Amino acid sequence: MKIAVQKFGGTSLHSVEMRARVCEIIRGTMEEGFKIVIVVSAMGREKDPYATDTLIRMAQEVNSHPSPRELDLLMSCGELISGTLLACQLSGMGIETRLLNGQQAGIVTDGEHGNSHIVYVNPGSIMHCLENNVTPVVAGFQGISEGGEITTLGRGGSDTTASALGVALNADVIDIFTDVDGVMTADPRIVSNARLLDSVTYNEVCQLAREGAKVIHPRAVEIAMQANIPLRVRSTTSGSIGTLVTNQVLGASKNMRFIHDRLITGITYTSSLAQVRLNCDQLREKKDVELQVFKSLARAGISVDFINVQPELILFTVPADRAARAAEVLKKLELEPEIEMNCAKVAVVGAAMTGIPGVMARVVEALSSHDVPILQSGDSYTNIWCLVKKEYMETAVKALHDQFELGNK
């Protein structure tokens, strides 16, 4: 049995016309001989009637801090609405369907409300559907704890649902349908000659996603990578085959591998950051100050990134909307943080840069030649990132895209 898991995002489901396009994609895949498992997100985006953000805002209008349990119950409704409507349209085309919520689909989570992780998947109900020529439509973004509580999987949770089901079913491919053609070398809204990538490795797309690219959630990639199941990032509207994410050529011999001769895969960014700086004398005078700083921020629920710790300097970033709260926490420790607002993180990503000298020099050259000051920098095996003022972000992205010759050829 050839199995494809196909996930459709909110923009693919927000209207009757878009869902009709989704139905045609599903029917075309079935004609290729696949049994299909469909995973849906909530319809539309923020301000649309049944989008997840709309549901959250409705709860917050009556209670600024709603119970996480009740909020999960409310948020889980978005996917049920879109799944029901899609199932009805497919049935109207003569495709027998069955809508399954997270529990019915066998998705068991660790029980953390708002950001659950999947513990295991029991695909029995889904396999029963496939074996009886019924196409299951699964509400993404949700599961059930072993204690019977409905929980949601956090942002990008429908991608995670699709990958988890793909692994549990040993699917041949997982398709992530969205409103872009696939993975690009940069954001085409910033870089006019950004190029569609035919293929990327799991690691590369993970890094792109973690550094700001919105095409797929990194947790979904990590799950698919565990079983080496190919992912495709595709457009619902263009008909493009999109970008293949795998370490192996789809449909080719198991001994064949992609050969990546490109140094850099893409440029991405994260905006709306604030840099926090703690200096010299205040650090010398306090014992275990680093531990106190990061434990206090964690207790306050503030996520930190881009961390540099030196004997007389601590630097890190926080989301801009959490900067004031971070300052409050640090002042309670009798520290005086310097906060640099309106920052952005720009990243150069490429699996082939490991061990190659001169990459950082080219990054600095590109930014300095366009008069972009670097506030902070860091690197890993597969990426180099620089913190800049937000006003320079687009210039930095374009400069780096040109420096590494990533545009259309």
C-alpha positions as CSV (number, residue, x, y, z in Angstrom):
1,M,0.0,0.0,0.0
2,K,1.5,3.3,-1.1
3,I,0.6,6.0,1.5
4,A,0.9,9.8,1.2
5,V,0.2,12.1,4.1
6,Q,-0.9,15.5,2.8
7,K,-1.2,18.5,5.2
8,F,-3.1,21.7,4.1
9,G,-2.5,25.0,5.8
10,G,-5.1,27.6,6.8
11,T,-4.7,29.7,3.6
12,S,-5.4,26.5,1.5
13,L,-8.7,26.0,3.3
14,H,-10.2,29.4,3.9
15,S,-12.8,29.4,1.1
16,V,-15.0,27.0,-0.9
17,E,-12.8,27.8,-4.0
18,M,-9.5,27.0,-2.2
19,R,-10.9,23.8,-0.7
20,A,-12.1,22.8,-4.2
21,R,-8.5,23.1,-5.3
22,V,-7.4,21.0,-2.4
23,C,-10.0,18.4,-3.4
24,E,-8.5,18.3,-6.9
25,I,-5.0,17.8,-5.5
26,I,-6.2,14.9,-3.3
27,R,-8.1,13.3,-6.2
28,G,-5.0,13.6,-8.5
29,T,-2.8,11.9,-5.8
30,M,-5.3,9.1,-5.5
31,E,-5.2,8.6,-9.2
32,E,-1.4,8.1,-8.9
33,G,-2.2,5.0,-6.8
34,F,-1.7,6.5,-3.3
35,K,-3.9,6.0,-0.2
36,I,-4.1,9.4,1.4
37,V,-4.2,10.7,4.9
38,I,-5.2,14.3,5.0
39,V,-4.2,16.7,7.8
40,V,-5.8,20.1,8.2
41,S,-5.0,23.3,9.9
42,A,-7.6,25.8,11.1
43,M,-9.1,28.0,8.3
44,G,-7.5,31.3,7.3
45,R,-5.2,33.5,9.3
46,E,-5.5,36.1,12.1
47,K,-8.8,38.0,11.9
48,D,-10.5,35.3,9.8
49,P,-13.5,33.9,11.7
50,Y,-12.2,30.4,12.6
51,A,-8.4,31.0,12.7
52,T,-6.6,29.9,15.8
53,D,-5.5,33.5,16.6
54,T,-9.1,34.6,16.3
55,L,-10.2,31.9,18.8
56,I,-7.5,33.0,21.2
57,R,-8.5,36.6,21.0
58,M,-12.1,35.7,21.7
59,A,-11.1,34.0,24.9
60,Q,-8.8,36.9,25.9
61,E,-11.6,39.4,25.4
62,V,-13.4,37.9,28.4
63,N,-10.3,36.9,30.4
64,S,-6.9,38.2,29.7
65,H,-5.3,35.0,31.2
66,P,-7.7,32.1,30.2
67,S,-7.1,28.7,31.6
68,P,-4.6,26.7,29.4
69,R,-6.9,23.7,29.6
70,E,-10.0,25.6,28.4
71,L,-7.9,27.5,25.8
72,D,-6.8,24.1,24.3
73,L,-10.4,23.0,24.1
74,L,-11.3,26.2,22.2
75,M,-8.3,26.1,19.9
76,S,-8.9,22.5,18.9
77,C,-12.2,23.6,17.4
78,G,-10.5,25.4,14.5
79,E,-9.2,22.2,12.9
80,L,-12.5,20.4,13.5
81,I,-14.4,23.1,11.6
82,S,-12.0,23.1,8.6
83,G,-11.8,19.3,8.6
84,T,-15.6,18.9,8.6
85,L,-16.0,21.3,5.7
86,L,-13.3,19.6,3.6
87,A,-14.7,16.2,4.4
88,C,-18.1,17.4,3.2
89,Q,-16.6,18.7,-0.1
90,L,-14.7,15.5,-0.7
91,S,-17.8,13.4,0.0
92,G,-19.7,15.6,-2.5
93,M,-17.1,14.6,-5.2
94,G,-17.7,10.9,-4.4
95,I,-14.6,10.4,-2.2
96,E,-15.6,8.6,0.9
97,T,-14.1,10.3,4.0
98,R,-14.1,10.1,7.7
99,L,-13.1,13.0,10.0
100,L,-10.9,12.1,13.0
101,N,-10.0,14.4,15.8
102,G,-6.6,14.0,17.5
103,Q,-7.8,11.4,19.9
104,Q,-9.5,9.4,17.2
105,A,-6.4,9.5,15.1
106,G,-4.4,7.9,17.9
107,I,-2.2,10.9,18.8
108,V,-1.1,10.7,22.4
109,T,0.7,13.6,24.0
110,D,2.6,14.4,27.2
111,G,-0.3,16.5,28.5
112,E,1.3,19.9,28.5
113,H,-1.4,22.4,27.5
114,G,-0.5,24.8,24.7
115,N,2.7,23.1,23.6
116,S,2.4,19.4,24.0
117,H,4.8,16.9,22.5
118,I,3.7,13.7,20.9
119,V,4.6,10.6,23.0
120,Y,3.3,8.0,20.5
121,V,0.8,7.4,17.8
122,N,-1.6,4.5,17.5
123,P,-2.6,4.5,13.8
124,G,-5.2,1.7,14.1
125,S,-8.2,3.8,13.2
126,I,-6.4,5.4,10.3
127,M,-5.2,2.1,8.9
128,H,-8.8,0.7,9.3
129,C,-10.0,3.6,7.1
130,L,-7.3,3.1,4.5
131,E,-7.9,-0.6,4.3
132,N,-11.6,0.0,3.6
133,N,-11.0,2.7,1.0
134,V,-12.0,5.5,3.3
135,T,-9.9,8.7,3.2
136,P,-9.3,9.9,6.8
137,V,-9.3,13.7,7.4
138,V,-7.3,14.4,10.6
139,A,-7.6,17.5,12.6
140,G,-4.0,18.7,13.1
141,F,-2.5,20.6,16.0
142,Q,-4.1,18.4,18.6
143,G,-3.9,15.1,20.6
144,I,-5.0,13.7,23.9
145,S,-3.0,13.0,27.0
146,E,-2.9,9.6,28.7
147,G,-5.1,11.2,31.3
148,G,-7.8,12.0,28.7
149,E,-7.2,15.7,28.3
150,I,-7.3,17.4,24.9
151,T,-4.0,19.3,24.3
152,T,-2.6,21.3,21.4
153,L,0.9,21.0,19.9
154,G,1.9,24.7,19.7
155,R,2.6,26.8,16.7
156,G,3.1,24.8,13.5
157,G,1.4,21.8,15.3
158,S,-0.4,20.6,12.1
159,D,3.0,20.1,10.4
160,T,4.0,18.1,13.4
161,T,0.8,16.0,13.2
162,A,1.5,15.2,9.6
163,S,5.0,14.1,10.2
164,A,4.1,12.0,13.2
165,L,1.4,10.2,11.2
166,G,3.8,9.8,8.3
167,V,6.3,8.0,10.5
168,A,3.6,5.9,12.3
169,L,2.2,4.8,9.0
170,N,5.7,4.4,7.3
171,A,4.3,6.7,4.5
172,D,6.1,7.0,1.2
173,V,6.0,10.8,1.4
174,I,4.7,13.7,3.5
175,D,3.4,16.7,1.5
176,I,3.1,20.1,3.3
177,F,0.9,22.3,1.2
178,T,1.1,26.0,1.8
179,D,0.8,29.4,0.0
180,V,4.4,29.5,-1.2
181,D,6.0,27.4,-4.0
182,G,8.5,25.8,-1.6
183,V,11.7,26.6,0.2
184,M,13.3,29.7,-1.2
185,T,16.9,31.0,-1.0
186,A,15.4,34.1,0.8
187,D,12.1,35.8,1.5
188,P,10.9,36.8,-2.0
189,R,9.1,39.8,-0.4
190,I,12.6,41.2,0.4
191,V,14.8,39.7,-2.3
192,S,13.3,39.9,-5.8
193,N,15.5,37.3,-7.4
194,A,15.1,34.7,-4.6
195,R,15.2,31.2,-6.1
196,L,13.1,28.1,-5.4
197,L,15.3,25.3,-4.1
198,D,14.6,21.9,-5.7
199,S,15.9,20.0,-2.7
200,V,17.4,20.6,0.7
201,T,18.6,18.3,3.5
202,Y,16.6,17.8,6.7
203,N,19.3,19.7,8.6
204,E,19.3,22.7,6.3
205,V,15.5,23.2,6.3
206,C,15.5,22.7,10.1
207,Q,18.1,25.5,10.4
208,L,16.2,27.8,8.0
209,A,13.0,27.2,10.0
210,R,14.6,27.8,13.3
211,E,16.1,31.0,12.1
212,G,12.9,32.5,10.8
213,A,11.7,30.8,7.6
214,K,8.0,30.0,8.0
215,V,7.6,27.3,5.4
216,I,7.6,24.3,7.8
217,H,7.9,23.7,11.6
218,P,11.4,22.3,12.6
219,R,9.7,19.7,14.9
220,A,8.0,18.3,11.9
221,V,11.3,18.0,10.0
222,E,13.0,16.3,13.0
223,I,10.3,13.7,13.3
224,A,10.4,12.9,9.5
225,M,14.2,12.7,9.6
226,Q,14.1,10.0,12.3
227,A,12.5,7.6,9.8
228,N,14.1,9.2,6.7
229,I,10.6,9.8,5.2
230,P,10.8,12.4,2.4
231,L,9.0,15.7,2.9
232,R,7.8,18.0,0.1
233,V,6.9,21.6,0.7
234,R,4.5,22.6,-2.1
235,S,2.1,25.3,-3.2
236,T,-1.7,24.6,-3.2
237,T,-2.2,26.9,-6.2
238,S,0.8,26.8,-8.5
239,G,1.0,23.1,-9.3
240,S,4.8,23.2,-8.7
241,I,6.4,20.0,-7.4
242,G,8.0,22.3,-4.7
243,T,11.0,21.5,-2.6
244,L,12.0,18.0,-1.6
245,V,13.4,17.6,1.9
246,T,15.4,14.4,2.3
247,N,18.8,12.9,2.3
248,Q,17.9,10.5,-0.5
249,V,16.6,10.9,-4.0
250,L,12.9,10.1,-3.9
251,G,12.2,6.9,-5.9
252,A,15.8,6.3,-6.7
253,S,18.2,3.5,-5.5
254,K,18.9,3.5,-1.8
255,N,22.5,3.8,-2.6
256,M,22.0,7.1,-4.4
257,R,22.4,10.3,-2.4
258,F,22.1,14.0,-3.1
259,I,25.4,15.7,-3.7
260,H,25.3,19.3,-2.5
261,D,28.0,21.4,-4.1
262,R,26.5,24.7,-3.0
263,L,28.1,26.4,0.0
264,I,25.1,28.3,1.2
265,T,21.5,27.2,0.9
266,G,19.6,30.3,2.0
267,I,19.3,33.5,4.0
268,T,16.6,34.0,6.6
269,Y,15.8,36.4,9.4
270,T,13.9,36.9,12.6
271,S,12.6,40.4,13.4
272,S,11.1,42.0,16.6
273,L,14.0,41.2,18.9
274,A,15.6,43.1,21.8
275,Q,19.2,42.7,22.8
276,V,19.9,42.7,26.6
277,R,23.4,43.6,27.8
278,L,24.8,43.2,31.4
279,N,28.2,44.7,31.9
280,C,31.3,44.5,34.0
281,D,31.1,45.8,37.5
282,Q,27.6,44.5,38.3
283,L,28.7,41.0,37.3
284,R,32.0,41.0,39.3
285,E,30.1,41.9,42.5
286,K,27.6,39.0,42.5
287,K,28.1,35.3,43.0
288,D,26.7,32.9,40.5
289,V,25.1,35.9,38.6
290,E,24.8,34.0,35.3
291,L,22.8,31.2,37.0
292,Q,20.6,33.7,38.7
293,V,19.9,35.6,35.5
294,F,18.9,32.7,33.4
295,K,16.9,30.9,36.1
296,S,15.0,34.0,36.9
297,L,14.1,34.6,33.3
298,A,13.0,31.0,32.9
299,R,10.8,31.2,35.9
300,A,9.2,34.3,34.4
301,G,8.5,32.4,31.2
302,I,10.9,34.5,29.1
303,S,12.6,32.7,26.2
304,V,16.2,33.8,25.6
305,D,18.3,33.3,22.5
306,F,21.6,34.4,20.9
307,I,23.4,34.0,24.3
308,N,27.0,35.1,24.8
309,V,28.4,34.7,28.4
310,Q,31.9,36.2,29.1
311,P,33.6,36.9,32.5
312,E,32.5,40.6,32.4
313,L,29.7,40.6,29.9
314,I,26.4,38.8,29.3
315,L,24.5,39.3,26.1
316,F,21.3,37.7,24.9
317,T,18.1,38.5,23.0
318,V,14.5,38.3,23.9
319,P,11.3,38.8,21.9
320,A,10.7,42.6,21.8
321,D,7.3,42.3,23.5
322,R,9.0,40.6,26.5
323,A,11.9,43.1,26.9
324,A,10.1,45.2,29.5
325,R,9.3,42.2,31.6
326,A,12.9,40.9,31.2
327,A,14.1,44.3,32.5
328,E,11.8,44.0,35.6
329,V,13.1,40.5,36.4
330,L,16.8,41.6,36.1
331,K,16.3,44.7,38.2
332,K,14.9,42.5,41.0
333,L,18.3,40.9,41.0
334,E,19.8,44.4,41.5
335,L,21.1,44.4,37.9
336,E,20.9,47.3,35.5
337,P,20.4,45.9,32.0
338,E,21.0,47.9,28.8
339,I,18.2,47.1,26.4
340,E,18.6,47.6,22.6
341,M,15.2,47.6,21.0
342,N,14.3,47.1,17.4
343,C,16.8,44.4,16.5
344,A,16.7,41.6,14.0
345,K,18.7,38.4,13.5
346,V,19.9,37.6,10.0
347,A,21.2,34.1,9.3
348,V,23.3,32.4,6.6
349,V,22.4,28.7,6.4
350,G,24.2,25.9,4.6
351,A,25.2,22.4,5.5
352,A,28.3,22.6,3.3
353,M,29.9,25.5,5.2
354,T,31.3,23.1,7.9
355,G,35.1,23.3,7.9
356,I,35.2,25.8,5.0
357,P,37.4,28.8,5.8
358,G,36.4,32.4,4.9
359,V,32.6,32.1,5.2
360,M,32.5,34.5,8.2
361,A,34.8,36.9,6.3
362,R,32.4,37.0,3.4
363,V,29.5,37.7,5.8
364,V,31.4,40.6,7.4
365,E,32.4,41.9,4.0
366,A,28.8,41.8,2.7
367,L,27.4,43.7,5.7
368,S,30.3,46.2,6.1
369,S,30.2,47.1,2.3
370,H,26.5,48.1,2.8
371,D,27.2,49.9,6.1
372,V,25.3,47.5,8.3
373,P,26.7,47.4,11.8
374,I,26.9,44.0,13.5
375,L,25.7,44.1,17.1
376,Q,26.4,40.5,17.9
377,S,27.3,37.3,16.0
378,G,27.4,33.6,16.4
379,D,27.7,30.4,14.5
380,S,27.2,26.6,14.4
381,Y,28.2,23.9,12.0
382,T,25.5,24.9,9.5
383,N,24.8,28.6,10.1
384,I,26.2,32.0,10.9
385,W,23.9,34.6,12.4
386,C,24.3,38.3,13.0
387,L,22.2,40.7,15.1
388,V,21.6,44.0,13.4
389,K,19.2,46.9,13.9
390,K,15.8,46.2,12.4
391,E,16.2,49.2,10.0
392,Y,19.2,47.4,8.4
393,M,17.5,43.9,8.2
394,E,16.3,44.0,4.6
395,T,19.6,45.5,3.4
396,A,21.5,42.8,5.2
397,V,19.3,40.0,3.7
398,K,19.8,41.3,0.2
399,A,23.6,41.9,0.7
400,L,24.1,38.3,1.9
401,H,21.9,36.8,-0.8
402,D,24.0,38.7,-3.4
403,Q,27.4,37.9,-1.7
404,F,26.7,34.1,-1.9
405,E,25.2,34.3,-5.4
406,L,21.9,32.7,-4.5
407,G,19.7,34.5,-7.0
408,N,18.1,33.1,-10.2
409,K,20.6,32.1,-12.8
